[in-house]
Amino acid sequence: MNTLLWVLVGVLVYSLVAKALQIRGYLPDSVRLQGPIATIHTRRGRALLTRLARPKRFWRAYSNVGVGVALVIMAGMFVLLLFQAVTILRNPPAPSAVNQPQNFLVVPGVNDFLPLAVAPEIVFGLLVGLVVHEGGHGLLCRVEDIDIDSMGLVLLAIIPLGAFVEPDEESQRTADRGGRTRMFAAGVTNNFVLTAVAFALLFGPVIGAVGVAPGVAVDGAYEGSPAATAGVANGDRITAVGDTAVGSESDLDAALLAAENRTVEVEVDGDRTVRVERSLVIVGSVAGNPANLSVESGEDPIRVTAVNGTPVDTRGEFRDATADREVARIETTAGDAVVPVGAYVTRAAPDGPLANASAPTNASMIVTEIDGKRVTSSGDLARVLDEYEAGDRVPVRAHVDGEFETYDVRLGENPRDGRGFLGVDIFPGTSGLLVTDFGVRDYPAGTYLELLGGDGGSGSATPFPGLTDSPLSLVYVALILPLASFVLGIPNFPGFTPAVTNFYVVEGPLAPLGDGVFILANVLFWAAWVNLQLGLFNCIPGYPLDGGRILRMGTEAVVSRLPVGDPERFVRTVTTGIGLTMLASLLLMIFGPQLLS
């Protein structure tokens, strides 16, 4: 039974128990039930709203700005949802983790991208968003002299789903159209303002107080690899290999290559030492690799035993054995294969430097030499290219479709570091095989910090240069970080969870807060994320959302100036048509990939 089904069963049981309690009179009159939905009503707080509403000119000016913003976003949401619906109908996407129905719910543990580890921060952000949203409606009710019958919370079972302000219907009808429009727009305006404040604090003093801890952050070790056998695991930091300090993945790679002994001592977290007995293993592969070997996720790695009959246990020994052999016989526990040894090109950009040198863009290619320098792996390729500048001309030798070819390439500029660039995507490892004598996956701690506007450290080079050059792009990045594996190609980032705080240090004026800075960062991150989602969702022009109510007010204002025989019916036709279109579009977004693909 999957998680969603368990949740539905729990909601059903809750509904039956709650209804039984209501029938027996155990629930107070302030609690009202409609299936699994409960509303808690109160009349408290109206006097406070009346006092806060006294500077009426200020609040009306504030809400007028909000109305303008809401109208622009409403139009954008209408176009976006309609475009998405048409796209899904014409070309239904294959079901994936992103478009699973449960992942449209902001429920930690049910949504695959919202882990339970940050559930308190997400729930807090949701509660704050609901309070400021409905508080905005209530405040503008008093500004526009609209009476309030009650206020309260909406719960789905025990989960806060919303809040509400219940205006007096007669008082609302007597208010002018402009006042009602400002009242409807006040909620989303508050959500957007809270989002802006939370992001400003996050991108400013909070992220500015977080730095990258020394060493290589470990996201995990490949199953069956030497590192996994030695006990190196997720959350560890490798700070040294022997007497050599390491601060980046390239430092770790170089230190392991330079280590001559099969057994190496690795310093973890700067305070403990682990002995790793190295052996050469294949922990990953690309389809179509020349060795015709396949390693799937979760499978035990394939052991590499020898090259051309020479036993090998480390990558250094492997590189030495293939230094003067572009083609070698690789002996493994899964069989032997004769393969060209080099860096495996998965894609050459059609307008990139290598393609401009007449290299094919859709053929199997393994780069074995650049300007006379031997290339045996993706790491060698990167190190050789770092010796050249953009514009340098170099001969590139590669194995293409069974033959060796040499291309005269004018190098481009690497957008990450400005060095030489071939314009290709490379599979890590050798000849389409991820070969390692250690076996850890690094965690891009510095990259995340840079994407949030912080300093990723000297060893970090973000793979997305220019992506965070403006405040709006920082907001965009923060919104997609929980989906980073699908959008940016790096692991999803749900915040500074306990599993990753070991990779960071707190410094500067906020250092006395210690780990409290990570809690504050999570609260701000999710408060901003949730409030922006609430604001955007409520701007959808469909009843009963705020966007639908604003649409009705705007349509009434336009129709009142037109020679229409039955204006009320005309308004109802327009708003209902747009609302049903939005509802159909939302249903297609949520269920279309599963039903139509």
N, C-alpha and C positions, 0 to 999 in steps of 0.2 A: 504493500500500500504506500503510495507516494505522499509527500508532505502535504500537498494541496488537498488530497482526499482526507487526510487526518484533520486538517483545519476545518473542512466543511462538516465533518462528523461532529467535531467539537462545537462548532457554531450551532448545529441543529440541537445538540443536547442542551447547550446553554439556553436556547430559545424556549425549549419545552420546560425547563426548570424555572426560568424567569416568569413565564406565563402562569405556571402553577402557583408561584409565590404571589403574583398579582391577584389571581382569582381568590386566593385565601386571605387577601388583605394584608400581607406582610410587607408590601412595598408602599412607601409614602406616596401621597398624591402628586408630589413634584416629579415623580418618575413615571414616564409614559413609554409604553412598548409598542413597537410595530415589527413583529418577527424578531430577528436578531438585533434590530436597531432600538436603542434606548435613548431617550432624551431626558435630561435633568433640567428642570425649570426653576428659576429663582427671580425674585423681583429686587434682590439686593444689588447695589451698585449703581442704581439709576441716579441717586443724588450726587455721587462722585462724577458721573458723566456730565451732569448738568453744570457742575462747577468747572470742569475742564473745558466745557464748550463756551465759556464766557467770551474769549477773544474771537467772536464770530467772523469778523472780517479776515482774520488770519486763516482760520480753518476753511473758509470759502475759497480763498485764493489758493491755499494748499491743495484743496480738492479739485479746483479747476485745472490745475496742472496735471493732477492724477487722471482726470477725465480725458485730457488730450493724449496722455501716454496710453491709457487703456484703449482708446479708439484705434490708435496705431497698431497696438499689439493684437487687438481683436481682428483687424483686417489681415494682419500677418498670420494669425492662427487659422483663419478661414481659408486663406490661400494654401497654407502648409498642409492642413488636414485634407483638403480637397485634392491637392496634388498627390499626397501619399495614397489616398484611396484609389485614385485613377491608376497610379503606378502599380499598386497591388493587384487591381483587377486585370490590367494588361499583362503584367509579368509577375505573377505571385512569387515572392521569395521563398527559398527553402526554409523550413522550420529550423531555428537555431536558438541558442540560449537567450539571445537578446529579445527575440519576439515571442517567447513563451508567455502565455496569459498571466501566470503568477508574477512575472517580472514587471508588470505594469502596476503592481501594488507596492506601496511604500511600507512594507511589513518586513522587518529584519527576520531572517531565518526562512521566510517563505520566498521572498525575492532573492534569487541566487547571487545578486551583486550587493546585497545589504546584509553583512554578517551579523550574527548575534553579538559579537564582541563590541560593536558600537551601537547596540540597541538603545542603551540609555541616552546617548547623545541624539540619536535620530528621534526618539520619542519626545525628548525635551524640545528639540527644534520644531517638531510638529505641534506640540502644545503651545509654544510661544507663537508660532505662526497662526494658529487658530485664534488665540486670544487677541493678537494685534489686528487680525482680519475682522473679526466680529466686533472688536472694540472700536474699530474705525467706523463701522456701520452705526453702532450705538452712539458714538460721539457726534456724527453728522446728523443723526436723528434729532438730537437735542439742539444742534446748531440751527437746523431748519424747523424747529418747534414741532417735531413729530413725536408723539407720545410712544412709550415703550411698554408693551404688555408684560414681557418677560425676557430673560436672557438665560443662556445655559450651554451645556455641552451635548454633543451627539456621540454616542458610543456604538461601535460594532462589537458586540459581546463586551469585553472589558478593554478594548483598544479605542483610544480617542480617535474619532473619525472626523469630527468637525465641532464647530461651536456655532451658536446662532444668537441673533437678536431679533425678537419678534415685535415689529412695530405695530401700533394700533392701526387697524385697517382704515377706519374713518378718518383718523388724523393724517394718515399717509395720502389718502385721496384728496384731501383739501390742500396739501402742500403743492407748490408750483413745480412744474416739470423739471426745471433746472435744479431745484433743491433735491428732488428725488434722484436725479442723475448723479449729483455729487455724492449723495448718500450711498448709492450702489457702487460707485467707483472707489469709495474710501477704503474698502477692505483690501483690494489689490494694490492700491497706492501704498498702504502701510506695509504690505508684504514686500514690495519692491524696495521701499526705503530701508526696511530691516535687512534685506539682502545686501544692499549697498553698504550699510554700516558694518555688517558682519564680515563682508569681504575686505573692506578697508582695514579693519583691525587684523584680519588674518594675514593679508598680504603685506601689511606694514610691520608693526612691532612684534607680533607673535612669530611669524615665520622668520623675521629678522633675528630672533633669539635662538633659532634652531640651527645647528651646524651638523656636518657629517662626522661621525666618530671615525677614528683612524682604523685602517684595515679594510679588508674586502668583506662586504656583507654577504652572508650565505642565505640564499632563498631555499636551499635544500640540496641534498646529495642524491645522485642517481642511484637507484636500487642496485645493489651488488657491486658498486664501485669501491675502490680502495678507501675513499673518504668516508663512505657510508659504513664500511666494515670497521673503520677506526673510531666511529662515533661522532663524526662531524655532521651537524644537522642544521635545520632551519633555525634562524635566530642567532647563530654563531657569527663571530667576526674573526677572520684570519688576519693576524697582525704581523706575523713573521714566519719565514721558512728558514729554519736554522738560525743563523745570525743575521739574516737579511730581512729588514723591515719591508713590508709591502703595504702600499696605500691604494692600489687599484688592481683591476683584473689583469692589466698588462704587466704590472709589477709581479703579481703572483705567477703569471705564465713564464716570465723571464727567470724568476727565482727557481721554479721547478725545472726548467730546461737546464739551468746552470748546475743544479744539484747532481753530483755524479753517483752517489750511493742510491741503491734501490730504496732503502728505508730513509725517510726524512722526518725530522722533528718539526712540527707545526705549532706555532704559538696561537692560541685561541683566546680572544677577548683580552689579550694583554696580561693574563694572569694564570693560564694553565697551558701545559704542553701535551700534544697528542702525537704519538708515533704512527706514521702511515707507511704501510708496506705496499709500495707501488707495484702495479702490474698494468700492462697496456690493454685497455678494453675499448670496445665499440659500444657506446651508449645511445647512439642515434644514427639515423640514416635518411637520405633523401631518395625518393622513388627514382628508379632509372640509374642508380649509381653503377659504375662499371664493374664492381665486385659482385653485383646482384645479391647483396646482403640486406636484410631488413631487421630492424630492431624497433619494436613497437613500445609505446609507453607502458610501463609497469612490468615489462619482461626483463629477465636477467640479461646482462650485457654479454657480448661475444668477446672472448679472449683472443688477442693477437699474440701468437707464440713466436713467430720468426718472420724475417724478411730475407728472401733468397737463401734460406737455410741458416741464417744467422739469428740466434735467439735474441729477442728484444723484450725488455721489461719497462722501459721508460720512453717518453717521447723524444728525449735527447738521443737515445740509442736508435730509435726509428729514423730520426732525421739524419743521423750519421750514416745509417745503412742505405738511405736513398739519396744521399747528397750528390752522387755522381751517376745515378740511375733514374732516368725519367720514367722508365717502365720497370716494375718490380713484381716479384711473386710474393703475395701476402698470404701467410699461413695462419689460419684461425681455427678455433674450435668448431666453427660452422662450415669448414671447408677451405680450400685454397683458391686463389684467384690471381691472375696476372693483370695488373691494372696500371694505367698511367698515374703517376703520383704527383699531385699538385693541388691547387685551390679550385674547388668546384664552383663554376658560375651557374647560378640558377636562372639568371635573367640579365640580358644586356639591354640597357636603355636604348631605344631606337635612335635617339639623337645624341647619345653619349660618345665620349672619346673613342672607345673601342669599336663601337658600331660605325663611327665616322671613318675608321681605318679599314672599312670593308669587311669587318668580322660579322658573321651571321648572328642574328638576334634570337633565333628560335632553334638553335642546335645545341646538342650536348657539348660543353666546353670545359676543359681543365687547363688552367694556366700553370705552366711549369717553370717559366723563366722570364725575368724582366731585366733587360739591359745586361744580360750575361750573368745575373744573380739568380741562383737556384731558389725556386719557390716550391716547398713541399706541403704547405698547409695554408689555411686562411690567415693564420698569425704571421707567417713569413711574408705573405702578400702585403699585409698592412705595414709591416716593418720596412719592407723595401720601398713601398710608395711614399712613406714618410721621409725618405731621403731626397725626394724630388719636389720641385715647385710646379705650380700650374703653368702650362705652356711649354714645359720641357718635352722633347721628342725622345721616345725610348722604343726599342724593339721589344715586342711582347710575343713570347712563344707559347703556343697552346695546342692541346690535343683536341681536334674537332672532328667529330664523326669518323673516328678511326684513323685519322691522319694528323701529323704535326704540321702546323702552319705558323708563320711569323708575320706579325702585323706592325707597321710603323705607326705608332700612336702618339698624338699630341695630347698630353695629359690635361685634364680639366682641373678645377679647383674643388677640393673637398669642402662641402658646406659646413662640416663640423670643426675642422681645424685649419683650413686653408692650404693644406698640403696637396700632393699629387693625387689625381682621381681618375679611375678607369671608367666610371659610369656603369658599374655592374653590381648585382646582388650576389653575395658569396655565401654558400652553405658553410657553417663553421666546421673546422676539422680538415680532413684530408680526403680528396677524391670522392666527395659525397658521403663520407663516413665521419661521424663525430668520435674521434679517437682521443682518449685521455688516459693519463696514468694517475689521475687524482679523482676527478669526478664530482665537482660541485657546480651548482647553478648560482651565479651571482645575483644579488638583489640590487636594482638600480636606485639606491638610496639618494645619491646625488642628483640623479635625473629628476626624481619626484620633487626634490627641494627646489630645483631650478624651475620646474614647471609651475610651482606655486609662488614664484617670484623671489626665492631665496638664493643663497650661495651654495652651489653643489660641491665646492671644494676644488683644489688644484688638480685632482685626479679625475675630475668629471668633465665630460664633453657631451652636452646634450645632443641626442640624435635629431632634435627638432629645433634647429636654430631659427630665431625670429618668431617662433610661435607665441612667445609671451612678451612681445615688445610693447603692448598697450594694455591698459586696464581691462578693456573689453575682451581681449584675447586671453587674459588671465582668468576671467570669469568663465569663458568658454572651456578652457582647459580644466578648471576645477569641476565643471559640470560633467565632463566626460571621463574624469579619472576613475570613477567606479566601474566604467566600461572600457578601461584602457586597453585590455587585451584584444578587443574587437576594433577599436578606433585607432590606437597608437602602436599596437603590436608589442606592448610591454605588459607585465602582470597588472591586474586590477589593483587600484589603490583605494581602500575604503577609509583611509585616515591613519593616524598614528596609533595603531592598535598595539597591545602589549607584545605581540609577536615581532614587531619591527622597531620598537623604541630603543632597543640595544644598538641600533645602527646610527643613532643620533645623539647629540649632546646639546645641553641647554647652556647658553652663554649670554654675556651682556647683562643689562639691568634686570632682566627677568630671571637670571640664574637662581636667585633664592627660592623661586617657586618650584624648582626641580622638575619632577615628572608632571607637576600640575600644568606646566606649559603644554604638554601633549594633550591633556584633558581639555584645556582651553581651546587649543587648535581644533580638536575634534568637534567640540561644541559649536565653534564658529563655522567650521566647514559644513557640518550637517544642517545647522540652522539656516545658513545662506542657501544651501542646496535645496532644502525642503521648502523654504519660503518662496524661492524663485519658481519651483514647480507649482506650488499652490497658486501663486499669482498668475502664471501662464495658463494653468488649467481653468481658473475662474474667468479668464478673459475669452474663453471659447464662446462665440455668440450663439448660445443655445440655452433655453430655459431648463432648469431653474438657476443656472449659474449667473454670476453677476454680469458677464458679457451679454447673456440673453436679455437681462432686464435693461441694461444700457441700450442694447439694440432696440428694444421696444420704445424706450423714451425718445431715442433719436429718430426712429421711424415715425412716431407720432408727431414730432416737431416738423418733419419734412412734409408729411401728408396733410397737416393742418394748413399748409400754405398752397395746397393743390386743389383744383376743382374736382374732388372725388365725392360721389354720391353717398357712399357708405364708408366713411373713413375708418371706423372701428373694425369693420370686416376686412378692409384692405390691409390694415396694420396687422391683424391677426394672421392673414394669409401669408404676408411677407415673413413675419417672425417665425411662424410655424414651419414654413418651407425651409428657411435657413437652419432652424433648430434641428429638424429631422435630417437634413443633409449632414450636419455636424455629428449627430448621433450615429448615422450610418457610417460615416468616415471613421469614427472612433471604434466602432465594432469591427470594421474591416482591419484596422491597424492591430487590434488585439487578437482577433480570431481568424483573420484572412489567411495568414501564412499556413496555419494548420488545416484549414478547410479547403483552400484552393490550390495548394501546391501539389 
